[in-house]
């Protein structure tokens, strides 16, 4: 399976399948350097959020890389405290200003804040109409949340970004999203490092001369999941991108699927308090 490095979203936007996540990358040199190193390595997808408090540094890293803006796919997200119709426009403007960009490629509602996410979505549809977000989508939305959005949406979400890794394979939700032409994105694709010592993954990695992290990233890609592992270390950023020269067998894919226990490293979208 030679994987295309990009995927077409339902609205025609082209998104890279593998990117860099910057959650917990400190504002300043740590975040800007990691973005610059990623872009120099060949990454073209950068995933940030207002609440990560590093959008300004992401923008600096993009400018420092020398890679043309139109070649880079930038995602950011609307934070929970900013949800609601009017406040979404203000939050979006502030994100653009911090990033130093005229537009983002994808804007997401970060969590399904009850009583607010539908008003937020109406504002996001207008932002999309304006061309300042080339695509809009959701993050941490369960099937029932997505269905609620779809009931009244004028513009359908093209992405749902969810916690997803070999311990939480999310197969029913992935099936639902795929049936509705909503691309699946994984956050914490390595389970925040908790599964890198899993013997099954190490054993599979030895077979292909790859690390457990590379095996997990490849598993995501072969499952048609868009993935953006976070790292602030240059060597690790490079290693995480070196996954297009091998293919996991069906048997190894199944062994990884079997690691699913349903356990989360983050909050459940039906029960969060932030």
C-alpha positions in Angstrom: 0.0 0.0 0.0 1.9 3.1 -1.2 0.0 5.8 0.6 -0.7 9.2 -1.0 0.6 11.9 1.3 -2.5 13.9 1.0 -6.3 13.3 1.2 -9.1 15.3 -0.4 -11.8 16.5 2.1 -15.5 16.6 1.2 -15.3 20.3 0.3 -12.4 19.7 -2.1 -9.6 21.0 0.3 -6.5 18.9 0.1 -5.0 18.0 3.6 -1.7 16.2 4.3 -2.3 12.9 6.0 0.6 13.4 8.4 1.4 16.6 10.3 2.8 18.1 13.5 0.7 18.7 16.6 1.9 21.4 19.0 -0.2 20.8 22.1 2.0 21.5 25.1 4.8 23.0 23.0 5.8 26.1 24.9 5.1 29.5 23.4 8.4 30.9 22.2 11.4 29.1 20.7 10.2 25.6 21.6 7.0 25.9 19.5 8.5 28.0 16.7 11.5 25.8 16.3 9.5 22.6 16.2 7.3 24.1 13.5 10.3 25.2 11.5 12.0 21.8 11.8 8.9 20.0 10.8 8.4 22.1 7.7 12.1 21.7 6.8 11.7 17.9 7.2 8.8 17.9 4.7 5.7 18.2 6.9 3.0 20.5 5.5 0.2 20.2 8.2 0.5 22.1 11.5 -2.2 21.6 14.1 -2.6 24.2 16.9 -5.5 25.7 18.9 -6.2 29.0 20.7 -6.0 27.2 24.1 -2.5 25.9 23.4 -1.3 29.4 23.8 1.3 29.1 21.1 -0.4 30.4 17.9 2.0 33.3 17.7 5.0 31.0 17.8 3.5 28.7 15.2 3.2 31.7 12.9 6.8 32.6 13.6 7.9 29.0 12.8 6.0 29.1 9.5 7.6 32.4 8.5 11.1 31.2 9.6 10.8 28.0 7.5 10.7 29.9 4.2 8.1 27.4 2.9 5.4 29.4 1.0 2.2 29.9 2.9 0.0 28.3 0.2 2.0 25.0 0.6 1.1 24.7 4.4 -2.1 23.5 5.8 -2.8 25.2 9.2 -5.5 24.1 11.6 -6.6 26.0 14.7 -9.5 25.6 17.1 -12.2 27.6 18.8 -11.9 27.3 22.6 -14.8 26.4 24.9 -14.9 29.8 26.7 -15.2 31.6 23.3 -18.2 29.6 22.0 -21.4 31.2 21.0 -22.4 33.1 17.8 -20.8 36.6 18.3 -17.9 35.4 20.4 -16.8 32.9 17.7 -16.1 35.7 15.2 -14.0 37.6 17.8 -12.0 34.4 18.8 -11.4 33.6 15.1 -10.1 37.1 14.4 -7.8 36.9 17.4 -6.4 33.5 16.3 -5.6 34.9 12.8 -3.9 37.9 14.3 -1.7 35.8 16.6 -0.8 33.4 13.8 -0.1 36.4 11.6 -2.1 34.8 8.7 -4.9 36.0 6.4 -6.6 32.7 6.6 -6.5 29.2 8.1 -7.0 26.0 6.2 -9.2 24.4 8.8 -11.1 25.8 11.8 -12.5 23.4 14.4 -14.9 23.6 17.4 -12.6 22.2 20.0 -15.2 20.6 22.3 -19.0 20.2 22.1 -20.0 22.8 24.7 -23.7 22.1 25.4 -26.1 24.8 24.4 -23.4 26.7 22.5 -21.8 24.5 19.8 -24.7 25.0 17.3 -24.5 28.8 17.6 -20.7 28.5 17.2 -21.2 26.4 14.0 -23.5 29.1 12.5 -20.7 31.6 12.9 -18.2 29.2 11.5 -20.3 28.7 8.4 -20.1 32.5 7.8 -16.3 32.4 8.4 -16.1 29.6 5.8 -18.3 31.7 3.4 -15.8 34.6 3.8 -12.9 32.4 2.7 -10.9 33.1 5.8 -11.2 29.4 6.9 -10.9 27.2 3.8 -12.6 24.3 5.7 -14.5 23.9 9.0 -15.0 20.9 11.2 -15.3 19.5 14.7 -13.1 18.1 17.4 -14.1 15.7 20.2 -17.6 15.3 18.9 -19.3 11.9 19.5 -21.7 10.6 16.9 -24.8 12.1 18.6 -23.1 15.5 18.7 -22.2 15.3 15.0 -25.8 14.3 14.1 -27.1 17.3 16.1 -24.9 19.6 14.1 -25.9 18.0 10.8 -29.6 18.4 11.5 -29.4 22.2 10.9 -26.0 22.7 9.2 -25.9 24.6 6.0 -22.2 23.7 5.6 -21.4 20.1 6.7 -18.2 19.5 8.8 -15.4 17.9 6.8 -13.4 16.6 9.8 -13.9 15.3 13.3 -10.7 15.3 15.3 -10.9 12.7 18.1 -8.7 10.9 20.6 -7.6 7.9 18.8 -4.7 5.4 19.3 -4.3 1.6 19.5 -5.8 1.6 23.0 -8.8 3.6 21.8 -9.5 2.6 18.2 -13.0 4.3 18.0 -14.2 1.9 15.3 -18.0 2.6 15.5 -17.4 6.4 15.4 -14.9 6.1 12.6 -17.4 4.0 10.6 -20.1 6.6 11.1 -17.8 9.5 10.1 -16.6 7.7 7.0 -20.2 6.9 5.9 -20.9 10.7 6.1 -17.7 11.7 4.2 -16.2 13.3 7.4 -12.5 12.7 7.6 -11.1 11.2 10.8 -8.2 13.0 12.6 -6.4 11.5 15.6 -5.2 13.5 18.5 -2.8 11.9 21.0 -2.1 9.2 18.3 0.7 7.7 20.4 -1.5 7.7 23.5 0.7 10.5 24.9 3.6 8.0 24.9 1.8 5.5 27.2 1.8 2.7 24.6 5.3 3.1 23.2 6.6 0.3 25.5 3.8 -2.1 24.5 5.7 -5.4 23.6 3.5 -6.1 20.6 4.4 -2.7 19.0 8.1 -3.1 19.7 8.1 -6.6 18.2 6.3 -5.4 15.1 8.7 -2.5 14.9 11.7 -4.8 15.1 10.3 -6.7 12.1 10.3 -3.6 9.9 13.3 -2.0 11.5 11.1 0.8 12.8 10.3 2.3 16.2 7.0 1.6 18.1 6.0 5.2 17.3 6.6 4.8 13.6 4.5 1.6 13.7 1.6 3.4 15.4 1.8 6.3 12.9 1.8 3.9 10.0 -1.2 2.0 11.5 -3.1 5.3 11.6 -2.2 6.1 8.0 -3.2 2.7 6.7 -6.6 3.1 8.5 -7.1 6.3 6.5 -6.7 8.5 9.7 -5.1 11.9 9.5 -2.5 12.0 12.2 -0.2 14.6 13.8 2.1 13.4 16.6 3.4 16.1 18.8 7.2 16.5 19.4 9.5 19.3 20.2 12.7 17.3 19.5 14.2 17.6 16.0 15.3 14.0 15.7 11.9 12.7 16.8 10.1 15.0 14.5 12.2 13.6 11.6 11.7 10.0 12.8 7.9 10.4 13.0 7.8 11.5 9.3 9.8 8.5 8.1 6.9 6.2 7.7 6.2 6.2 4.0 8.8 3.5 3.1 7.2 0.4 4.7 3.8 -1.2 4.9 2.3 -3.1 7.8 0.8 -6.5 6.9 -2.9 -7.2 7.4 -1.8 -9.5 10.2 0.2 -6.8 12.0 -2.6 -4.3 11.5 -5.0 -6.8 13.2 -2.5 -7.4 16.1 -2.5 -3.6 16.7 -6.3 -3.4 16.5 -6.4 -6.1 19.3 -4.7 -3.7 21.7 -7.9 -1.7 22.0 -9.2 -1.5 25.6 -11.3 1.6 25.2 -9.2 3.6 27.7 -8.8 7.3 27.2 -5.8 9.5 28.1 -8.1 12.6 27.8 -11.6 13.6 28.8 -14.7 12.0 27.5 -16.7 14.4 25.2 -19.8 13.5 27.1 -18.3 14.4 30.4 -15.8 17.3 30.5 -15.7 20.4 32.7 -13.5 22.9 31.0 
